[in-house]
Amino acid sequence: MKTTPNFQDADAFYESLLDAHSGLSREASELLNARLILIMANQLGDSALLQACIAAASQTAPPSAPPEVSPGEGQPVE
């Protein structure tokens, strides 16, 4: 699995991705991401490589969102 940038014009790719999401609801944006992931996975076509990519992405995932805080209380909502 490649872990260094390996595609041409990353900025143009990112701009295209942002444009594709422009104006979409959160749900539609999540569906677009899911479709894009499946299309890209099909292009890779290697199950072992896909599993390695999933593992790498899982290790670098940001922590869960902080707990909600009650207005004016400063304490997490349970």
C-alpha positions in Angstrom: 0.0 0.0 0.0 1.3 3.4 -0.9 1.4 5.9 1.9 2.9 8.9 0.2 1.0 11.1 -2.3 0.8 9.3 -5.6 -1.5 11.1 -7.9 -1.2 14.1 -10.2 -2.6 17.5 -9.2 -4.0 16.8 -5.8 -5.3 20.3 -5.5 -7.4 19.8 -8.7 -8.8 16.5 -7.3 -9.7 18.2 -4.0 -11.4 21.1 -5.8 -13.4 18.6 -7.9 -14.4 16.7 -4.8 -15.5 19.9 -3.1 -17.5 20.9 -6.2 -19.2 17.5 -6.3 -20.4 18.1 -2.7 -21.4 21.7 -3.2 -25.1 22.3 -2.4 -25.7 18.7 -1.2 -27.4 17.9 2.1 -25.4 16.0 4.7 -27.2 12.8 3.7 -26.6 13.3 0.0 -23.0 14.1 0.6 -22.5 10.9 2.6 -24.2 8.9 -0.2 -21.8 10.6 -2.7 -18.8 9.6 -0.5 -20.1 6.0 -0.3 -20.6 5.7 -4.0 -17.2 7.2 -4.7 -15.5 4.8 -2.2 -17.2 1.8 -3.9 -16.2 3.1 -7.4 -12.6 3.6 -6.3 -12.5 0.2 -4.6 -13.7 -1.4 -7.8 -10.8 0.3 -9.6 -8.3 -1.1 -7.2 -9.9 -4.5 -7.3 -7.4 -6.1 -4.8 -9.1 -7.3 -1.6 -5.9 -7.5 0.4 -5.0 -3.9 -0.6 -8.5 -2.7 0.2 -8.3 -4.3 3.7 -4.9 -2.6 4.2 -6.4 0.7 3.2 -9.3 0.3 5.6 -6.9 -0.6 8.4 -4.7 2.4 7.7 -7.7 4.8 7.5 -9.1 3.4 10.8 -5.8 4.0 12.6 -5.7 7.6 11.6 -9.4 8.4 12.1 -10.1 11.4 14.3 -11.5 10.8 17.8 -15.2 10.8 18.2 -17.0 14.1 18.7 -16.8 15.5 22.2 -19.9 15.1 24.4 -22.7 17.6 24.0 -22.7 20.3 26.7 -25.9 21.6 28.3 -26.4 25.4 27.6 -25.1 27.4 30.5 -24.0 24.4 32.6 -20.7 23.4 31.0 -21.4 19.8 31.8 -21.8 17.0 29.3 -25.3 15.9 28.5 -25.9 12.2 29.4 
